[in-house]
Amino acid sequence: MSNCLQTIIINMALDSKKLHNLQNEIKTFLIENPETEVTWKEIEKLPYLDACLKEGLRYVLLEAGRHYHYAVR
């Protein structure tokens, strides 16, 4: 999971427009729902954040698939 979060943070840092979109979505949610506990169910209601998390997972899984493991004799 930490690799996924690291991937998301790096990609957001490299693209200020995407970062701004994500910040706006989260800020709007928190302003409109100040008393709401943030759970995975609530995160799924944020389409841009949900997409960022899924894309981060996709990157991490693709990268993991590129590493080959060889048996040592």
C-alpha positions in Angstrom: 0.0 0.0 0.0 2.9 2.4 0.7 4.2 1.9 -2.8 0.8 2.8 -4.1 0.6 6.0 -2.1 4.2 6.9 -3.0 3.3 6.5 -6.7 0.2 8.7 -6.3 2.1 11.4 -4.5 4.9 11.4 -7.1 2.5 11.6 -10.0 0.5 14.4 -8.3 3.7 16.4 -7.7 4.6 16.1 -11.3 1.3 17.3 -12.6 0.0 20.4 -10.8 -3.3 20.4 -12.7 -4.2 16.9 -11.4 -3.1 17.9 -7.9 -5.3 21.0 -8.0 -8.3 18.9 -9.2 -7.7 16.4 -6.4 -7.3 19.1 -3.7 -10.5 20.9 -4.9 -12.5 17.7 -4.7 -11.3 16.8 -1.2 -11.7 20.4 0.0 -15.2 20.6 -1.4 -16.1 17.3 0.3 -14.8 18.4 3.7 -16.5 21.8 3.5 -19.9 20.2 2.6 -19.5 17.3 5.1 -17.6 18.7 8.1 -19.0 16.1 10.5 -18.6 13.0 8.3 -16.1 10.4 9.2 -13.9 9.7 6.3 -14.2 6.0 5.5 -13.5 3.9 2.3 -17.3 4.2 1.6 -17.0 8.0 1.7 -13.8 8.0 -0.4 -15.7 6.0 -3.1 -18.1 9.0 -3.4 -15.2 11.1 -4.5 -14.7 10.1 -8.1 -11.4 11.8 -8.8 -9.8 10.5 -5.6 -11.2 7.1 -6.3 -9.7 7.2 -9.8 -6.3 8.4 -8.4 -6.2 5.5 -6.0 -7.1 2.9 -8.7 -4.6 4.3 -11.1 -1.9 4.2 -8.4 -2.8 0.5 -7.7 -2.6 -0.1 -11.5 0.9 1.4 -11.7 2.1 -0.6 -8.8 0.7 -3.9 -10.1 2.2 -3.3 -13.5 5.6 -2.5 -12.0 5.4 -5.6 -9.8 4.7 -7.7 -12.9 7.9 -6.5 -14.6 10.2 -8.1 -12.0 11.2 -11.6 -12.7 12.0 -14.1 -10.0 14.6 -16.8 -10.6 15.0 -19.9 -8.5 18.5 -20.2 -7.0 20.0 -23.7 -7.3 
